Amino acid sequence: MSGDLSSLCGGLPPELCEQLAREQQVIKIKLEKRRYGREVTIIEGLDERDVDLKKLASQLKSRLATGGTYKNGRIELQGDHRHRVKEILIEMGFPEDNIIIVE
């Protein structure tokens, strides 16, 4: 099975398919402590077949003026940006009900 959206949605228009895919994802935003007390915001639950994680990570990093990376299907941002990330994801069209901030 390829990662092609059209094969996943059985002929639905790509925009509608992308919206359905976003609505099925449960996105978790959490904070991890690293060495020397550094905080890292972790964003998990995004489906790599539906969302370009590299592009999304790049957009988040520039909007938040912070460093970060994406790896192993998750985005890592330096610092505590949990609430701001949620606002940005909602602006980008992800449903608010599917975004969970893990305290």
C-alpha positions in Angstrom: 0.0 0.0 0.0 1.4 3.3 -1.0 1.2 6.5 1.0 -0.8 8.2 -1.8 -3.8 10.0 -0.4 -6.1 9.0 -3.3 -5.6 5.3 -2.6 -6.5 5.9 1.1 -9.7 7.9 0.4 -11.2 5.9 -2.5 -11.7 8.7 -5.0 -12.6 11.6 -2.6 -11.1 15.0 -3.6 -7.7 15.5 -2.1 -8.8 18.5 0.0 -11.6 16.5 1.6 -9.3 13.5 2.1 -6.8 15.7 3.9 -9.4 17.1 6.1 -10.7 13.6 7.0 -7.2 12.5 7.8 -6.6 15.5 10.1 -9.8 14.8 11.9 -8.8 11.3 12.7 -5.5 12.2 14.2 -5.1 12.7 18.0 -2.2 15.1 18.5 -0.4 15.1 21.8 1.7 18.0 22.9 3.9 17.4 25.9 6.9 18.8 27.7 10.1 16.7 28.4 12.9 17.8 30.6 16.4 17.1 29.2 19.8 17.4 30.7 20.7 20.6 32.5 17.0 21.4 33.1 16.4 22.1 29.4 12.7 21.9 28.3 11.6 20.4 25.0 8.1 20.6 23.6 7.1 17.3 21.9 4.4 17.0 19.3 3.2 13.4 18.6 0.4 11.7 16.8 0.7 13.4 13.4 0.4 10.9 10.6 3.5 11.2 8.4 1.5 10.0 5.4 -0.9 12.9 5.7 1.2 15.7 7.1 4.7 16.8 5.9 6.4 16.8 9.2 9.5 18.5 7.9 7.5 21.4 6.5 5.3 21.6 9.7 8.4 21.6 11.9 10.0 24.3 9.9 6.8 26.5 10.1 6.5 26.0 13.8 10.2 26.8 14.4 10.0 30.0 12.4 6.6 31.1 14.0 8.0 30.4 17.5 11.5 31.7 16.8 13.1 28.6 18.3 15.2 25.6 17.3 13.9 22.1 16.9 13.8 19.0 14.7 11.6 16.2 13.6 12.4 12.5 14.0 10.8 9.2 14.7 7.4 10.6 13.6 7.4 13.5 16.2 8.4 17.1 16.2 10.7 18.4 19.0 10.9 22.2 19.7 13.4 23.7 22.2 11.6 25.4 25.1 8.1 25.2 26.5 5.7 26.1 23.7 2.8 23.8 24.4 -0.1 26.3 24.4 1.3 28.4 21.5 1.8 25.2 19.4 -1.9 24.3 20.0 -3.0 27.7 18.9 -0.9 27.5 15.7 -2.1 24.0 14.9 -5.7 25.1 15.2 -5.0 28.1 12.9 -3.6 25.5 10.4 -6.9 23.6 10.3 -6.3 20.8 12.8 -9.5 20.2 14.9 -9.2 21.7 18.4 -10.8 18.6 20.0 -8.1 16.3 18.7 -5.2 18.3 20.2 -4.3 17.3 23.7 -1.8 19.1 26.0 -0.3 16.5 28.3 0.6 18.3 31.6 
